[in-house]
Amino acid sequence: MDHRKLRAVPVPFFGRTSRAVRRLYLRSFPKAEQLPLPLLHAISLRRSCHFLAWFEEGASAPCALSYAYVIQDLAYIGFLAVDQTLRSRGVGTRILQEFQRRYPDKVHVLEIEPVEEAAENAEQRLKRLAFYERNGFTPTNLTTHQFGEDYTVLTRNGSVTPERLEHVLDNFGFGLVRTTVTVDD
């Protein structure tokens, strides 16, 4: 595991870093999960949104990206992606540790594709869940529904009600992205 220091910088609208983040974003997330990058940039103009490119010490290209919405009681991690050539080197863990350092008193919330045996990427989904569990996240009984897709909600540092999460996610997307949150039995 590599322990080079990480540096986070806001993703600029244009330039080399912006292009590298765009490539990483498009490669890392299925089309159904992607929001238009101009919308992400526009939302990130809010002080509560943090669209970050992560660089390892001495590197000229970002090794990861994160997109978070941080408000009074919650830190919602909407996107976290590590360059595929750098996975399993602790980069994602170090980013999540940095979130914990920056927001220790907030409930951290994120969504993942549900772990389903029949899914084409079932093994990847299982690995993703195991990664987040190793980093202190716990699956909840909440499911979010956006654009015809379902996601399992994970939290650490506490819990969130379905009503609160739905309100936060709708607010995060300026009401342009509507989310329904249901409680599983």
Backbone hydrogen bonds, N-H to C=O, Kabsch-Sander energy under -0.5 kcal/mol:
donor,donor_aa,acceptor,acceptor_aa,energy
2,D,89,R,-0.8
7,R,55,F,-2.5
9,V,53,A,-2.5
11,V,51,F,-2.8
19,R,15,G,-2.4
20,A,16,R,-2.4
21,V,17,T,-2.6
22,R,18,S,-2.3
23,R,19,R,-2.3
24,L,20,A,-2.3
25,Y,21,V,-2.9
26,L,22,R,-2.6
27,R,23,R,-2.1
28,S,24,L,-2.0
29,F,25,Y,-1.6
33,E,30,P,-2.0
34,Q,30,P,-0.7
34,Q,31,K,-1.1
39,L,36,P,-0.7
40,L,36,P,-2.0
41,H,37,L,-2.7
42,A,38,P,-2.3
43,I,39,L,-2.9
44,S,40,L,-2.1
45,L,42,A,-1.3
46,R,43,I,-1.9
49,C,46,R,-1.6
50,H,68,A,-2.9
52,L,50,H,-0.8
52,L,66,S,-2.7
53,A,9,V,-3.1
54,W,64,A,-2.7
55,F,7,R,-3.0
57,E,5,K,-2.1
59,A,56,E,-2.6
63,C,54,W,-3.3
64,A,54,W,-1.3
65,L,81,A,-2.5
66,S,52,L,-2.2
67,Y,79,F,-2.4
68,A,50,H,-2.0
69,Y,76,Y,-2.6
70,V,48,S,-3.3
70,V,68,A,-0.5
71,I,69,Y,-0.5
71,I,74,L,-2.6
75,A,107,V,-2.7
76,Y,69,Y,-2.9
77,I,75,A,-0.6
77,I,109,V,-3.1
78,G,67,Y,-2.0
78,G,76,Y,-0.9
79,F,67,Y,-1.6
81,A,65,L,-2.3
83,D,63,C,-3.1
86,L,83,D,-2.3
87,R,84,Q,-0.6
89,R,86,L,-0.7
94,R,90,G,-2.4
95,I,91,V,-2.1
96,L,92,G,-2.4
97,Q,93,T,-2.3
98,E,94,R,-1.9
99,F,95,I,-2.2
100,Q,96,L,-2.0
101,R,97,Q,-2.3
102,R,98,E,-2.7
103,Y,99,F,-2.6
106,K,103,Y,-1.2
107,V,73,D,-2.6
108,H,156,R,-2.4
109,V,75,A,-2.4
110,L,154,L,-2.1
111,E,77,I,-0.5
112,I,152,T,-2.4
116,E,114,P,-0.9
119,A,116,E,-1.5
122,A,119,A,-1.5
125,R,121,N,-2.5
126,L,122,A,-2.2
127,K,123,E,-2.3
128,R,124,Q,-2.4
129,L,125,R,-2.4
130,A,126,L,-2.4
131,F,127,K,-2.4
132,Y,128,R,-2.3
133,E,129,L,-2.5
134,R,130,A,-2.4
135,N,131,F,-1.0
136,G,133,E,-1.7
137,F,132,Y,-2.5
138,T,155,T,-2.8
140,T,153,V,-2.5
143,T,182,T,-2.4
144,T,151,Y,-2.3
145,H,180,T,-2.2
146,Q,149,E,-2.3
149,E,146,Q,-2.4
151,Y,144,T,-2.2
152,T,112,I,-3.0
153,V,142,L,-2.0
154,L,110,L,-2.9
155,T,138,T,-2.1
156,R,108,H,-1.6
165,L,161,T,-2.5
166,E,162,P,-2.4
167,H,163,E,-2.3
168,V,164,R,-2.6
169,L,165,L,-2.9
170,D,166,E,-2.3
171,N,167,H,-2.3
172,F,168,V,-2.7
173,G,169,L,-1.6
174,F,171,N,-1.8
175,G,170,D,-2.5
176,L,173,G,-2.7
177,V,173,G,-0.7
178,R,176,L,-0.6
180,T,145,H,-1.8
182,T,143,T,-2.8
184,D,141,N,-3.8
184,D,182,T,-0.5
